[in-house]
Amino acid sequence: MLVRGDRLADTMSRYLIRRIEENPAIVLRTNTQIVALEGNGHLERVRWRDDRTGEGEANDIRHVFIMTGAVPNTGWLERCVVLDDKGFIKTGPELSQDDRPRRGGR
C-alpha cells in the first residue's frame, strides 16, 4: 500500500489503520507515490518513488486501486451496484440477501 503522506492517521480511521497494520500481506510504504503505469493493452507494471530518498522501484502488478478521498462520488452507480447510506459501495459480508440481484434483474 502506497501512501503519499507521512502516515495513514491523517486521512483514515484508527479501525482501518489497525486492520492494515495487522495484515501480514500488506506492506505499507509512506511518502511514496506512483510515477508510472505501464502495459500493453492492460496494466502490467507499476513504478513508484520514495519521496524521502528519491529511489524508484518497479513491480509487476496487474491491478491498482486508487483512493483519492474519503467522500464517495458514487451517485452515478446507484442503479448498477448497491450503495450504503453514506454512498460507499457495499461488498462481501456487507451485502444482505435483500441487496443481491434476483434472477431476471432487480
VENBEL-V577893 format. One record per residue. RES is the residue in one small letter. D_FIRST is the distance of its C-alpha to the first C-alpha in Angstrom with 2 decimals. Layout:
res->[RES	RES]
d_first->[D_FIRST	D_FIRST]
//
This chain:
res->[m	l	v	r	g	d	r	l	a	d	t	m	s	r	y	l	i	r	r	i	e	e	n	p	a	i	v	l	r	t	n	t	q	i	v	a	l	e	g	n	g	h	l	e	r	v	r	w	r	d	d	r	t	g	e	g	e	a	n	d	i	r	h	v	f	i	m	t	g	a	v	p	n	t	g	w	l	e	r	c	v	v	l	d	d	k	g	f	i	k	t	g	p	e	l	s	q	d	d	r	p	r	r	g	g	r]
d_first->[0.00	3.78	6.55	10.05	11.92	12.85	11.47	10.42	14.13	15.27	14.05	13.36	15.85	16.28	16.42	12.93	11.59	13.79	12.65	8.99	10.58	13.18	11.42	11.98	10.09	6.58	5.90	4.82	6.05	8.28	10.99	9.28	9.98	10.72	14.39	15.53	15.35	18.08	20.21	23.71	24.09	20.54	17.06	17.17	15.02	12.23	12.91	11.12	12.80	12.48	14.79	16.38	17.59	17.72	16.58	15.11	13.52	13.79	12.72	14.42	12.23	14.27	12.23	9.94	9.61	10.04	10.77	13.43	15.23	16.31	19.61	19.76	21.96	22.87	26.64	27.31	25.76	28.02	30.44	27.85	25.54	25.95	24.66	24.87	27.07	24.37	23.53	20.28	20.36	21.50	20.07	20.77	22.89	23.05	25.42	29.01	31.78	33.17	29.99	30.08	32.17	35.64	37.36	38.72	36.12	35.56]
//
